[in-house]
Amino acid sequence: MKRFKNTAFTRRSPHPPGRNPVTAAPPTRVCFTLRVRPDRIEEYKERHAAVWPDMLRALAATGWTNYSLFLGEDGLLVGYLETPDFDAAREAMARTDVNARWQESMAPFFEGTGGAHADDAFNVLTEVFNLETQLAAADAAAEGARK
């Protein structure tokens, strides 16, 4: 698994400033994958149907917004979030006690992490298309052509 170290793998959100409650800057969109062990998929779903309230509050307080997880029948887990600074958000979460407990409790659910906690084993994907970004560029080009 590739570890995320370079913010060049993410794109700035086209959403207007102020959408993110943590900062007025447009958030960075981040998408990542992990693999849940097939024999643990149902329990993984159950755990995420009732995430600890302290964990939810820690995620929000450290800049994780619009955070969603999607799980395929084969165990492919796709995560999406928006944050002003992914590295800073991850580092802030790593400093919380609740995250250490959560990661330890969830570690047995993942495969292919090389023994690392899931939050250290993200395979961050490169964004190759965004509708709003391309629409904004097309609208700007059309406006420029009219002048």
N, C-alpha and C positions, 0 to 999 in steps of 0.2 A: 504494500500500500504506500502511496505517496503521502508524505506529510506536507501540510500547507505551511509554507514559509514566505510566500511572495504574493503580495496583494495584486500583482499584475494578472492573476488568474481570475479576478472578479471584475465586475463592471459596476459603474455608478448607476444608481437607479434614476430613471427619467422623471420620477415623481417630484412634485413641487417641494421646495424647501419647507420645513416645518411639519411635514407628514410624520417624521420620526420624533417621538416625544423626548428622546434623549438629546438630540441636536437639531439645529436648523438646517444642517447640511443634508443633501440627498444621501440616503443610505446606500451602502454597497450590498448588492445581491450576491448571495453565496448559495451554491448547490453542492451537495456532497453525497457520496455513497458509502455504504458499509454493507456487510453481509451478516444476516441473522441466521444462526444455526437452524436448519429445518425442523429439528425436534423441539425447538424452543419458541417457534413462531406464535403459537396461541398464548403462551404465558407472556411473551413480549408485548402482545396486544393488550392483555389484561393489565400489565404494569403501566402501560402508557394511557390506559383509560382512567387511571387514578394516580397521576404523578403527584409526588409530595408537594403540598402547598409551599413549603420553604424553598423547594427546588424551582418551582414556577416563579416565585418572587425573586430569587437570585438571578435567574435568566433575564427577567425583565429589568432588574436593577443594573445588570452589567451590559445592557445594550443589545440583547437578542430580541428582535421584534419580528412580527409576522413569521414566526418559526413554525414550520410544519414538518411532519414525517409521513412518508408514504411507504408502504410495505407490500411487496409483491408476494405471490404464493410461493415463489422459489426462494424467498428470504432476502431478495434484493431490497435494501432500505435506501430510500432517497430522502435527503433532508434539504430543506430550503429555509433560509432566513435572510433578514435584512438587518444591517448594523452599520453604524458610522465607521467602525474600524474592527475588522474581524480578528486581527491579531490581539488588539487590546481587549476585545470582548472575551476571547478565549483565555487570555492571561488573567483577567479579572475573575472569571469563573473558576479557574484553577486555584485561586487563592481562597475559595469558599469551602468551609467544612462540609456543607451539604453536597456540593459537587463531588468531593472525595468519597463520601458515603454512597452517593448515587452511582458513580462510576464503578466502585467496587462491587456493588450489588448487581450491576448490569453486565459486568465483564464476561460472565459465563455464557451470555446469550450470543456473543459474536464469534465469527470465525475469520481467519485470515488477518488478524491484528498483530500477529507476532508477539503476543503477550502484553501488548500495550492496551491501555484503556481506550475505549471507542473514541473519546474526544481527542486523543492523540493519534488516531489512525484514520482519520477522515481521508477519503480520496476526493479531493475537491475538483469539480468539473469546470471546464472553461465554457463560459457563455458564448454561443455562436450566433444567437438571434434573440432580439427583443422587439416585439411589435411596437411598443410606444417609441422606442429610440428610432426605429426606421420610419415610422409615421411622421415623427417630428422632423427628421431629415428630409423626407419627401415633401412635407408641407413647406419647409423653409426653402427648398429648391424651387417649388412651384411659385412661392411668393416672390423669390428673387427673379424668376423668369417673367413675372408680370410687371416688374418695375422697369 
